[in-house]
Amino acid sequence: MASASVATEPANSQSPPRTDAKQQILDLEKEWTAAENSHDAAVLRRILDDRFVALGTHKTYDKEAFIKIETDGDVDPTASQTITYDAVVIDGDTAVVIGTDTGHGTKDGAAYTVVFKYMATYIRRHGHWLALAEHIVPEAK
C-alpha cells in the first residue's frame, strides 16, 4: 500500500499525509472484510500483525485462532458485511477505527441480520499498515 509523496510534505518526511493514511486504513478495512467473507486465510495473514489479538464478547483470540474462526466452514454466498465508520483516528504510526459491522445472510433458509460495534487498532510498520487488535461485540439493543 505505497502512497505517493505530496508536494507539501517535507522532503525528509517518512509518513504519508494524514489523508493518505486514512484512505489506506479504509482500503485495508475493505480488504479485511472481503477476506473474511471469502474465507481467504492468506489475505488475513498479510493484514493481521503477528501479535494480533481479537476480543469478542467472552474470549480473546490470537492471530491464528482468529483466522481459523473466520475461515472455518464453507463460504456462504449469501453472506455480506456493510461497514460504517464512526471514527478514524490517526496519530503517527498508530490508527484506531471505530465502526459498525452489519452482517447479512441466510441460515437454514431464513434471512438474518447481525450488528456489531467494533474498534480496530492498526500500526504502520515499514510503510505498511497492519491490524494489531480488534474488539468486537454485538450492538446493544
Backbone as JSON Lines, residues from 0, in Angstrom:
{"i":0,"aa":"M","n":[0.82,-1.18,0.0],"ca":[0.0,0.0,0.0],"c":[0.87,1.24,0.0]}
{"i":1,"aa":"A","n":[1.64,1.41,-1.0],"ca":[2.51,2.57,-1.09],"c":[1.67,3.78,-1.46]}
{"i":2,"aa":"S","n":[2.12,4.92,-1.0],"ca":[1.42,6.14,-1.37],"c":[2.42,7.13,-1.92]}
{"i":3,"aa":"A","n":[1.98,7.97,-2.8],"ca":[2.85,8.97,-3.4],"c":[3.07,10.11,-2.43]}
{"i":4,"aa":"S","n":[4.23,10.7,-2.51],"ca":[4.54,11.86,-1.68],"c":[3.78,13.07,-2.21]}
{"i":5,"aa":"V","n":[3.37,13.92,-1.33],"ca":[2.65,15.14,-1.7],"c":[3.62,16.3,-1.66]}
{"i":6,"aa":"A","n":[3.49,17.23,-2.57],"ca":[4.44,18.34,-2.68],"c":[4.55,19.15,-1.4]}
{"i":7,"aa":"T","n":[3.5,19.2,-0.59],"ca":[3.55,19.99,0.64],"c":[4.26,19.26,1.77]}
{"i":8,"aa":"E","n":[4.59,17.98,1.58],"ca":[5.31,17.23,2.6],"c":[6.78,17.62,2.56]}
{"i":9,"aa":"P","n":[7.42,17.74,3.72],"ca":[8.86,17.99,3.72],"c":[9.58,16.86,2.99]}
{"i":10,"aa":"A","n":[10.69,17.16,2.35],"ca":[11.43,16.17,1.57],"c":[11.87,14.99,2.41]}
{"i":11,"aa":"N","n":[12.12,15.2,3.71],"ca":[12.61,14.12,4.56],"c":[11.48,13.41,5.31]}
{"i":12,"aa":"S","n":[10.25,13.68,4.98],"ca":[9.12,13.07,5.68],"c":[9.07,11.57,5.43]}
{"i":13,"aa":"Q","n":[8.87,10.79,6.48],"ca":[8.77,9.34,6.38],"c":[7.32,8.88,6.34]}
{"i":14,"aa":"S","n":[6.38,9.71,6.73],"ca":[4.98,9.31,6.82],"c":[4.19,9.97,5.7]}
{"i":15,"aa":"P","n":[3.25,9.21,5.11],"ca":[2.38,9.83,4.12],"c":[1.47,10.85,4.79]}
{"i":16,"aa":"P","n":[0.91,11.77,4.03],"ca":[-0.02,12.73,4.62],"c":[-1.16,12.01,5.32]}
{"i":17,"aa":"R","n":[-1.74,12.65,6.32],"ca":[-2.79,12.03,7.12],"c":[-3.95,11.54,6.26]}
{"i":18,"aa":"T","n":[-4.35,12.32,5.24],"ca":[-5.47,11.9,4.41],"c":[-5.14,10.63,3.64]}
{"i":19,"aa":"D","n":[-3.9,10.5,3.18],"ca":[-3.49,9.27,2.51],"c":[-3.51,8.11,3.49]}
{"i":20,"aa":"A","n":[-3.04,8.33,4.71],"ca":[-3.04,7.28,5.73],"c":[-4.47,6.84,6.03]}
{"i":21,"aa":"K","n":[-5.39,7.79,6.13],"ca":[-6.78,7.44,6.4],"c":[-7.34,6.59,5.27]}
{"i":22,"aa":"Q","n":[-7.07,6.97,4.04],"ca":[-7.57,6.18,2.91],"c":[-6.94,4.8,2.88]}
{"i":23,"aa":"Q","n":[-5.67,4.69,3.23],"ca":[-5.01,3.39,3.3],"c":[-5.7,2.49,4.34]}
{"i":24,"aa":"I","n":[-6.03,3.07,5.49],"ca":[-6.71,2.3,6.54],"c":[-8.09,1.85,6.05]}
{"i":25,"aa":"L","n":[-8.85,2.75,5.45],"ca":[-10.19,2.39,4.96],"c":[-10.11,1.32,3.87]}
{"i":26,"aa":"D","n":[-9.11,1.42,3.0],"ca":[-8.93,0.4,1.97],"c":[-8.6,-0.95,2.6]}
{"i":27,"aa":"L","n":[-7.76,-0.93,3.64],"ca":[-7.39,-2.16,4.33],"c":[-8.6,-2.78,5.04]}
{"i":28,"aa":"E","n":[-9.44,-1.93,5.61],"ca":[-10.68,-2.41,6.24],"c":[-11.55,-3.15,5.22]}
{"i":29,"aa":"K","n":[-11.69,-2.59,4.02],"ca":[-12.49,-3.22,2.97],"c":[-11.87,-4.56,2.55]}
{"i":30,"aa":"E","n":[-10.55,-4.58,2.44],"ca":[-9.86,-5.81,2.06],"c":[-10.04,-6.88,3.15]}
{"i":31,"aa":"W","n":[-9.96,-6.46,4.41],"ca":[-10.15,-7.38,5.55],"c":[-11.57,-7.97,5.5]}
{"i":32,"aa":"T","n":[-12.56,-7.13,5.3],"ca":[-13.95,-7.59,5.24],"c":[-14.14,-8.58,4.09]}
{"i":33,"aa":"A","n":[-13.6,-8.26,2.93],"ca":[-13.71,-9.17,1.78],"c":[-13.03,-10.51,2.07]}
{"i":34,"aa":"A","n":[-11.88,-10.47,2.74],"ca":[-11.16,-11.7,3.08],"c":[-11.96,-12.56,4.05]}
{"i":35,"aa":"E","n":[-12.64,-11.93,5.0],"ca":[-13.5,-12.69,5.91],"c":[-14.63,-13.36,5.14]}
{"i":36,"aa":"N","n":[-15.29,-12.6,4.26],"ca":[-16.43,-13.14,3.51],"c":[-16.02,-14.27,2.58]}
{"i":37,"aa":"S","n":[-14.81,-14.2,2.01],"ca":[-14.36,-15.23,1.07],"c":[-13.5,-16.3,1.74]}
{"i":38,"aa":"H","n":[-13.32,-16.18,3.06],"ca":[-12.51,-17.14,3.84],"c":[-11.08,-17.2,3.31]}
{"i":39,"aa":"D","n":[-10.5,-16.07,2.99],"ca":[-9.16,-16.0,2.42],"c":[-8.11,-15.87,3.53]}
{"i":40,"aa":"A","n":[-7.61,-17.0,4.0],"ca":[-6.65,-17.01,5.1],"c":[-5.35,-16.3,4.73]}
{"i":41,"aa":"A","n":[-4.92,-16.41,3.48],"ca":[-3.66,-15.78,3.06],"c":[-3.75,-14.26,3.18]}
{"i":42,"aa":"V","n":[-4.87,-13.69,2.77],"ca":[-5.04,-12.23,2.87],"c":[-5.12,-11.83,4.34]}
{"i":43,"aa":"L","n":[-5.85,-12.58,5.14],"ca":[-5.93,-12.26,6.57],"c":[-4.55,-12.32,7.21]}
{"i":44,"aa":"R","n":[-3.73,-13.31,6.86],"ca":[-2.38,-13.4,7.43],"c":[-1.54,-12.19,7.05]}
{"i":45,"aa":"R","n":[-1.75,-11.65,5.85],"ca":[-1.0,-10.47,5.41],"c":[-1.47,-9.2,6.13]}
{"i":46,"aa":"I","n":[-2.76,-9.1,6.39],"ca":[-3.33,-7.91,7.01],"c":[-3.08,-7.86,8.52]}
{"i":47,"aa":"L","n":[-3.12,-9.02,9.17],"ca":[-3.01,-9.07,10.63],"c":[-1.55,-9.17,11.06]}
{"i":48,"aa":"D","n":[-1.17,-8.32,11.99],"ca":[0.17,-8.38,12.57],"c":[0.36,-9.72,13.28]}
{"i":49,"aa":"D","n":[1.59,-10.19,13.38],"ca":[1.85,-11.46,14.06],"c":[1.42,-11.43,15.52]}
{"i":50,"aa":"R","n":[1.37,-10.23,16.12],"ca":[0.94,-10.09,17.52],"c":[-0.55,-9.78,17.65]}
{"i":51,"aa":"F","n":[-1.28,-9.88,16.56],"ca":[-2.71,-9.55,16.54],"c":[-3.47,-10.29,17.63]}
{"i":52,"aa":"V","n":[-4.39,-9.56,18.27],"ca":[-5.32,-10.15,19.23],"c":[-6.71,-9.6,18.94]}
{"i":53,"aa":"A","n":[-7.71,-10.46,19.11],"ca":[-9.1,-10.04,18.94],"c":[-9.86,-10.41,20.2]}
{"i":54,"aa":"L","n":[-10.7,-9.5,20.63],"ca":[-11.54,-9.73,21.8],"c":[-12.99,-9.72,21.36]}
{"i":55,"aa":"G","n":[-13.67,-10.84,21.6],"ca":[-15.09,-10.92,21.34],"c":[-15.84,-10.7,22.64]}
{"i":56,"aa":"T","n":[-17.06,-11.17,22.7],"ca":[-17.86,-10.99,23.9],"c":[-17.29,-11.71,25.1]}
{"i":57,"aa":"H","n":[-16.76,-12.91,24.89],"ca":[-16.32,-13.72,26.03],"c":[-14.92,-14.28,25.91]}
{"i":58,"aa":"K","n":[-14.22,-14.04,24.82],"ca":[-12.95,-14.71,24.62],"c":[-11.98,-13.85,23.82]}
{"i":59,"aa":"T","n":[-10.69,-14.08,24.08],"ca":[-9.62,-13.43,23.33],"c":[-9.0,-14.46,22.39]}
{"i":60,"aa":"Y","n":[-8.69,-14.01,21.17],"ca":[-8.11,-14.88,20.15],"c":[-6.8,-14.3,19.64]}
{"i":61,"aa":"D","n":[-5.81,-15.16,19.41],"ca":[-4.59,-14.69,18.75],"c":[-4.82,-14.74,17.23]}
{"i":62,"aa":"K","n":[-3.81,-14.37,16.49],"ca":[-3.93,-14.27,15.04],"c":[-4.43,-15.57,14.41]}
{"i":63,"aa":"E","n":[-3.78,-16.68,14.69],"ca":[-4.14,-17.93,14.04],"c":[-5.52,-18.44,14.47]}
{"i":64,"aa":"A","n":[-5.87,-18.26,15.73],"ca":[-7.2,-18.68,16.19],"c":[-8.28,-17.83,15.51]}
{"i":65,"aa":"F","n":[-8.02,-16.53,15.37],"ca":[-8.97,-15.64,14.69],"c":[-9.15,-16.07,13.23]}
{"i":66,"aa":"I","n":[-8.05,-16.34,12.55],"ca":[-8.12,-16.75,11.15],"c":[-8.9,-18.06,11.01]}
{"i":67,"aa":"K","n":[-8.66,-18.98,11.93],"ca":[-9.36,-20.27,11.89],"c":[-10.87,-20.07,12.01]}
{"i":68,"aa":"I","n":[-11.29,-19.22,12.93],"ca":[-12.72,-18.95,13.11],"c":[-13.31,-18.3,11.86]}
{"i":69,"aa":"E","n":[-12.6,-17.34,11.3],"ca":[-13.13,-16.59,10.15],"c":[-13.15,-17.41,8.86]}
{"i":70,"aa":"T","n":[-12.32,-18.46,8.78],"ca":[-12.24,-19.22,7.54],"c":[-12.83,-20.63,7.66]}
{"i":71,"aa":"D","n":[-13.36,-20.96,8.82],"ca":[-13.91,-22.3,9.05],"c":[-15.21,-22.48,8.27]}
{"i":72,"aa":"G","n":[-15.4,-23.66,7.73],"ca":[-16.64,-23.98,7.03],"c":[-16.65,-23.49,5.6]}
{"i":73,"aa":"D","n":[-17.75,-23.74,4.94],"ca":[-17.91,-23.33,3.54],"c":[-18.22,-21.84,3.46]}
{"i":74,"aa":"V","n":[-17.8,-21.23,2.36],"ca":[-18.13,-19.83,2.11],"c":[-19.64,-19.75,1.86]}
{"i":75,"aa":"D","n":[-20.3,-18.83,2.54],"ca":[-21.73,-18.62,2.37],"c":[-21.93,-17.55,1.3]}
{"i":76,"aa":"P","n":[-22.42,-17.93,0.11],"ca":[-22.58,-16.93,-0.95],"c":[-23.62,-15.86,-0.63]}
{"i":77,"aa":"T","n":[-24.45,-16.09,0.38],"ca":[-25.46,-15.09,0.74],"c":[-24.92,-14.1,1.78]}
{"i":78,"aa":"A","n":[-23.76,-14.39,2.35],"ca":[-23.22,-13.55,3.43],"c":[-22.6,-12.28,2.86]}
{"i":79,"aa":"S","n":[-22.85,-11.18,3.55],"ca":[-22.22,-9.91,3.2],"c":[-22.08,-9.08,4.47]}
{"i":80,"aa":"Q","n":[-21.19,-8.13,4.42],"ca":[-20.99,-7.22,5.54],"c":[-21.0,-5.8,5.01]}
{"i":81,"aa":"T","n":[-21.61,-4.92,5.78],"ca":[-21.58,-3.49,5.49],"c":[-20.92,-2.81,6.68]}
{"i":82,"aa":"I","n":[-19.86,-2.08,6.42],"ca":[-19.13,-1.39,7.48],"c":[-19.46,0.1,7.4]}
{"i":83,"aa":"T","n":[-19.82,0.68,8.53],"ca":[-19.96,2.13,8.62],"c":[-18.99,2.61,9.69]}
{"i":84,"aa":"Y","n":[-18.4,3.76,9.46],"ca":[-17.34,4.25,10.33],"c":[-17.84,5.4,11.2]}
{"i":85,"aa":"D","n":[-17.61,5.25,12.51],"ca":[-17.92,6.31,13.45],"c":[-16.73,7.25,13.63]}
{"i":86,"aa":"A","n":[-15.53,6.68,13.59],"ca":[-14.33,7.48,13.79],"c":[-13.12,6.76,13.22]}
{"i":87,"aa":"V","n":[-12.22,7.54,12.64],"ca":[-10.9,7.05,12.24],"c":[-9.91,8.06,12.79]}
{"i":88,"aa":"V","n":[-9.11,7.61,13.76],"ca":[-8.15,8.49,14.43],"c":[-6.75,7.99,14.1]}
{"i":89,"aa":"I","n":[-5.92,8.88,13.59],"ca":[-4.54,8.52,13.24],"c":[-3.59,9.42,14.0]}
{"i":90,"aa":"D","n":[-2.6,8.8,14.63],"ca":[-1.56,9.54,15.33],"c":[-0.23,8.87,14.99]}
{"i":91,"aa":"G","n":[0.51,9.48,14.1],"ca":[1.79,8.9,13.69],"c":[1.59,7.56,13.01]}
{"i":92,"aa":"D","n":[2.17,6.53,13.6],"ca":[2.11,5.19,13.04],"c":[1.07,4.31,13.71]}
{"i":93,"aa":"T","n":[0.09,4.93,14.35],"ca":[-1.0,4.21,15.01],"c":[-2.33,4.77,14.51]}
{"i":94,"aa":"A","n":[-3.26,3.87,14.24],"ca":[-4.6,4.29,13.82],"c":[-5.63,3.46,14.57]}
{"i":95,"aa":"V","n":[-6.73,4.1,14.91],"ca":[-7.85,3.43,15.57],"c":[-9.1,3.7,14.75]}
{"i":96,"aa":"V","n":[-9.83,2.63,14.46],"ca":[-11.08,2.73,13.72],"c":[-12.2,2.24,14.62]}
{"i":97,"aa":"I","n":[-13.26,3.03,14.72],"ca":[-14.46,2.62,15.45],"c":[-15.59,2.6,14.44]}
{"i":98,"aa":"G","n":[-16.32,1.49,14.42],"ca":[-17.37,1.38,13.43],"c":[-18.44,0.37,13.78]}
{"i":99,"aa":"T","n":[-19.34,0.2,12.84],"ca":[-20.43,-0.76,12.95],"c":[-20.31,-1.73,11.79]}
{"i":100,"aa":"D","n":[-20.39,-3.01,12.11],"ca":[-20.32,-4.08,11.11],"c":[-21.69,-4.76,11.08]}
{"i":101,"aa":"T","n":[-22.4,-4.57,9.98],"ca":[-23.72,-5.18,9.82],"c":[-23.6,-6.34,8.85]}
{"i":102,"aa":"G","n":[-23.89,-7.53,9.36],"ca":[-23.8,-8.73,8.54],"c":[-25.18,-9.2,8.11]}
{"i":103,"aa":"H","n":[-25.25,-9.67,6.87],"ca":[-26.49,-10.2,6.31],"c":[-26.21,-11.57,5.72]}
{"i":104,"aa":"G","n":[-27.22,-12.41,5.69],"ca":[-27.09,-13.72,5.07],"c":[-28.33,-14.53,5.29]}
{"i":105,"aa":"T","n":[-28.21,-15.83,5.03],"ca":[-29.3,-16.75,5.31],"c":[-28.75,-17.94,6.08]}
{"i":106,"aa":"K","n":[-29.55,-18.43,6.99],"ca":[-29.2,-19.62,7.75],"c":[-30.44,-20.49,7.84]}
{"i":107,"aa":"D","n":[-30.3,-21.73,7.43],"ca":[-31.43,-22.66,7.42],"c":[-32.62,-22.08,6.65]}
{"i":108,"aa":"G","n":[-32.32,-21.37,5.55],"ca":[-33.36,-20.83,4.7],"c":[-33.97,-19.52,5.15]}
{"i":109,"aa":"A","n":[-33.56,-19.02,6.32],"ca":[-34.12,-17.77,6.83],"c":[-33.08,-16.66,6.77]}
{"i":110,"aa":"A","n":[-33.51,-15.49,6.32],"ca":[-32.61,-14.33,6.27],"c":[-32.28,-13.86,7.67]}
{"i":111,"aa":"Y","n":[-31.07,-13.37,7.86],"ca":[-30.68,-12.82,9.16],"c":[-29.87,-11.54,8.96]}
{"i":112,"aa":"T","n":[-29.87,-10.73,10.0],"ca":[-29.02,-9.55,10.09],"c":[-28.43,-9.53,11.49]}
{"i":113,"aa":"V","n":[-27.13,-9.34,11.57],"ca":[-26.45,-9.19,12.86],"c":[-25.67,-7.89,12.83]}
{"i":114,"aa":"V","n":[-25.65,-7.19,13.96],"ca":[-24.98,-5.9,14.02],"c":[-23.98,-5.92,15.16]}
{"i":115,"aa":"F","n":[-22.75,-5.54,14.85],"ca":[-21.67,-5.5,15.83],"c":[-21.05,-4.11,15.85]}
{"i":116,"aa":"K","n":[-20.61,-3.69,17.02],"ca":[-19.77,-2.5,17.17],"c":[-18.34,-3.0,17.32]}
{"i":117,"aa":"Y","n":[-17.4,-2.29,16.73],"ca":[-16.02,-2.75,16.83],"c":[-15.05,-1.58,16.89]}
{"i":118,"aa":"M","n":[-13.88,-1.92,17.4],"ca":[-12.75,-0.99,17.39],"c":[-11.54,-1.79,16.94]}
{"i":119,"aa":"A","n":[-10.87,-1.31,15.9],"ca":[-9.67,-1.96,15.4],"c":[-8.5,-0.99,15.54]}
{"i":120,"aa":"T","n":[-7.37,-1.53,15.96],"ca":[-6.15,-0.74,16.1],"c":[-5.14,-1.22,15.06]}
{"i":121,"aa":"Y","n":[-4.58,-0.27,14.34],"ca":[-3.59,-0.55,13.3],"c":[-2.27,0.1,13.67]}
{"i":122,"aa":"I","n":[-1.19,-0.53,13.21],"ca":[0.14,0.07,13.33],"c":[0.77,0.1,11.93]}
{"i":123,"aa":"R","n":[1.61,1.11,11.72],"ca":[2.32,1.18,10.45],"c":[3.75,0.71,10.69]}
{"i":124,"aa":"R","n":[4.13,-0.33,9.96],"ca":[5.47,-0.89,10.1],"c":[6.08,-0.99,8.7]}
{"i":125,"aa":"H","n":[7.26,-0.42,8.54],"ca":[7.97,-0.45,7.25],"c":[7.09,0.07,6.12]}
{"i":126,"aa":"G","n":[6.31,1.11,6.43],"ca":[5.48,1.76,5.43],"c":[4.15,1.09,5.14]}
{"i":127,"aa":"H","n":[3.84,0.0,5.84],"ca":[2.59,-0.72,5.59],"c":[1.76,-0.8,6.88]}
{"i":128,"aa":"W","n":[0.46,-0.62,6.74],"ca":[-0.45,-0.74,7.88],"c":[-0.79,-2.2,8.13]}
{"i":129,"aa":"L","n":[-0.82,-2.58,9.41],"ca":[-1.19,-3.92,9.85],"c":[-2.19,-3.8,10.99]}
{"i":130,"aa":"A","n":[-3.14,-4.72,11.04],"ca":[-4.09,-4.74,12.16],"c":[-3.42,-5.37,13.36]}
{"i":131,"aa":"L","n":[-3.41,-4.66,14.47],"ca":[-2.79,-5.14,15.7],"c":[-3.82,-5.73,16.65]}
{"i":132,"aa":"A","n":[-5.03,-5.15,16.68],"ca":[-6.04,-5.62,17.64],"c":[-7.43,-5.25,17.14]}
{"i":133,"aa":"E","n":[-8.4,-6.05,17.59],"ca":[-9.8,-5.76,17.31],"c":[-10.63,-6.15,18.52]}
{"i":134,"aa":"H","n":[-11.58,-5.3,18.85],"ca":[-12.57,-5.6,19.9],"c":[-13.92,-5.49,19.22]}
{"i":135,"aa":"I","n":[-14.7,-6.57,19.25],"ca":[-15.98,-6.58,18.56],"c":[-17.03,-7.22,19.45]}
{"i":136,"aa":"V","n":[-18.17,-6.54,19.57],"ca":[-19.26,-7.04,20.42],"c":[-20.59,-6.78,19.72]}
{"i":137,"aa":"P","n":[-21.6,-7.6,20.02],"ca":[-22.93,-7.33,19.46],"c":[-23.41,-5.95,19.89]}
{"i":138,"aa":"E","n":[-24.06,-5.25,18.97],"ca":[-24.6,-3.94,19.3],"c":[-25.69,-4.09,20.35]}
{"i":139,"aa":"A","n":[-25.68,-3.2,21.33],"ca":[-26.71,-3.22,22.37],"c":[-28.06,-2.92,21.74]}
{"i":140,"aa":"K","n":[-29.06,-3.6,22.24],"ca":[-30.42,-3.4,21.68],"c":[-31.22,-2.47,22.53]}
